[in-house]
Structure formats: structure tokens, C-alpha cells
Amino acid sequence: MATSREIFMRNGYVEASMDTIAQHSGVSKTTLYAHFDSKEALFNQVVARVVAERGSHALDALLDVAPGQTLRQRLVAIGCHILERLLDPETSALMRLCVIESARMPRLTYDGLGEAHRRLVATLARFFRDHAQPAGLHIDDAREAADLFVVLTMRDFMLEAMLPWSEVNTPDAHRQNAERVADIILRLYSSPGGAAVTPSVRLESV
């Protein structure tokens, strides 16, 4: 998989051939096709693997709730982890490649990126189900809340990530955005009847 990633990144999707990938991987083309029925399937798997590797650190952070942290502090940390891991130079370069190639092949990378997004949302939903109510949040649909959190976290950075000269993809910018998103979630899902959310409620380890 590492060899395939390197060849796609160096040559682009169109110029990367299954022959070249098989040769550099030390396997036959027949063996390669036994695992991936097309170049698109292989590329989708490469994308999914890169995003999953970066996202796994963010997912681990969601479940590793340190005693004494408030829900707001945890949400800010989650947002920062997501941006740090998913927008590092290699992932951003891969996403730029996806954008370039998707003009000719709209469904390219859809499966890989979609699966990574669903995995992240599912983990966030579990986090909300475990920790929202004790902190004073009222969330009927944890998956919907998780999806909103991811969208708000990523939306201002996705276009910037496509630009190699961008200056907004910095730790300070990540934290400012994460704090804004955490505050939006806390306000949006505060308890019914106008009761203020209690951001000072501290979370226990799961």
C-alpha cells in the first residue's frame, strides 16, 4: 500500500499504471488485481488508508477522556486533533490530487473518503451519547450532532488545504476554530426550556 501511495502521489492518478505499481511492489499484475479489481478501487483504498491513519489519532483522543476536563475542553481538543491529523502536508497533498482527478472522474475517492467520514462521525456520536447529557446538553440524534461537528470543524479549512501556500492551516487557527465550533455545539444543544448548558461540568474517564 505504501508503494501505491508513493506512485499515485508522484505520478498522479492517470499516469500511475497498475503495471508500474505491481512492478515496484514486487508482485505480479495478476496478484494485484486479485486484491483490487481496478485502479480506482486501489486508489480509493489508498485514500481511505491515509485518512484512517490520520483520523485514528483523532478517534483515540475522543475516547481518551482525561478526568477533570470539561466538555468544552474535550470538544476543543477533539477539533484540534481532527484538523491536525487530517490536514497534515501528506493528507492535504492527497486531497489536492483527489480534487484534480475528480473533475474527470466525479466518483473517484468517494467510497474511501465517505467511509473515513462515517467512521469519524460514528465515534463522535458515541462520545456525545456518553458525555452530552451529564454536561447539560440535550441531543436527540447523536449522529446528526456528530456530523454537524465534523462539518463545522472542517468547512473553513478544506479549501485552504487545497492551496499549498495557505497560511491559515496553523495550530493557532485550528484552536480558534475548534473553540468556535465547541461554543456553537454547546449553545445549539443546551437543555430545553432555555436552561443554560453547564460547560464547567467535568467529565469522567470512560
N, C-alpha and C positions, 0 to 999 in steps of 0.2 A: 504493500500500500504506500509506503514511503517513496518508493521509486516512481510509482504512478503519479503521486502528488508532485514530485520534483519535475517530471516531464511535462505535466499539464501546466505547471506554473512557468516553466521555461519556454515552452513551445506554443502555449495556447491550446484550446480545445480542438480546433480544426486541424492544426498541424501535428498534433500528437496522434500517432497511429498505434493501433494495438500491436502491430509488428514490433515497433520500437520499444513499447512498454514490456512486451514479453521478452525481447532480447536482453534488455537491461535488468530485468527481474530474474533472469536465469531460468526461465520456464518456457515451455513451448506455447505457441499461439493456441493450440487445442486446449491445453491446461487452463490458460487464461479465460477462454470462452466457456469452459466448464463451470467457472465460478461467476462470470459476468457475461450475460448474453449479448451485450452491446457495449460500445464505448460510452454511450450516455449513461448506462447503468453503472459502469465503473466510475465515471466522473461524479455521478450523484453520490456514490459511496465515499469517494474521496472528500467531497464537500461535507457529508454527514459526519465523517470521522473527525475532520478538523474542527467543526463546530462542536461536536460532542466532547472532544478533548478539552477545548477551551471552556465549554459550558459545564463540564464536570466539576471544575473548581468552584464555580458559582453555585452549583447544586449542593455540593458539600457544605458550603457556607450557610445555605438555607437551613439545613438540618442540624448544624452545629451551633445551637443557641447557648451562648455563654450566660451563666447566672448573673443577674444584676443588670442586664441590658433591657432598656425599654423597647417597646415595639417599634417606635420611630427609629431608634438607633439601629435595630436589626434591619429594618427596611432600607435605611440609608446604606448600610453595609452590603446588603444584597444588591442594590442598584449599582454600587461601585464595582462589585465583583463581576457582575454581568458585563458592564462596559469594559472593564479592564481585560477580561478574558476573551470576549467576543470581538473586540476592536483592536487587538494587537496587530502589529505590522503584517504578519503572515496571513491572518484571517482577513484583514482588510484587502490585501492584495488578491486573495482568492475571490472575495466578493466582487472586486472590480472586474475580474475575469468573468465571473458569472453574468454581470451586467452587460459586458461587451458581447458575449456569446448569446445571451438570451434574446438579443434583437433579431437573430436569425432563427433561434430555437426557443420559443417562449416558455416551453415546459422544462427546459434544461435546468437542473438543480432543484426543481420544485419539490420532488419527493424528499431529497436529502435535507434541505432547509426546513421543509414542513415538519419532518419527523423531529428534528432538533428543537424546533419551536414547541411542538406538542409536549415533548419531554420536559422542557423547562416550565411550561405552563402547568403541567400535572404536578410537578414538585412544589411549585409555588402555591397551587391550590391546596395541597396537603398542609403546607405551612400555615396558610390562612385558616383552615379548618381547626388546626390545633391551637393557634395563638390569638386569633382575632377577638373572639368573644371575651376572654378574660381581660383584654385591654379596653373593652368598651365598644368594640366595633360590631355592627350588625350586618353580616354578609350572608345573604340567602344563597347566592351562587358563587362558590369559591373559585370555580374555574373561570367564570366571567371576570371576577375581580383580578385573578392572576393574569389573564390575558390583557386586561387593561393596564396592569402594572408594567408588563413587558413592553407593550406598545408605547406607553408614555416614556419609559426609560430609554428606548432605542430610537424613537422617531426623529429627534433633533440631531442624532449622530450618524444615521445611516448614510445620508447624502454626503456629509463631511468625510465619512470613512472612505468614500469613493475617490476623494481628492488627496493625492499623496502629499501635497503641500499644506494641508489643513493644519491650523494651529489650535483648533477647538478640542481636539482629542487629547486632553491632558488630565492628570489626576484632579486638579482643581475644578476643571469644567465637569468632570464626572461627578464629583461630590456635590457641586452646586445643583446639578440636575437631579441627582439622587435625593437630595434634601427636598427639592421642589415636588418631586413625584411622591415621596413619602407623605408630605403635608397634604397633597391632593387626595391621596387614598384615605388618610385619617379623617379629613373633612367630609369626603363623599360617603364614607361608610360609618359615620358616627351613629350612635344609637338612635332609634326612632324617637319622636316626640321632642326633638331639639336638645336632648341631653348631650353635653359636650363629651367628646372622646377623652379618655384619660391617658395621655402619652407617657405619663410617669410610671404607669404600671409596669413592673419589671417581670421579664419572662424567666421561666424555669427551664432547666435543661430537659430535652425530650428523651 
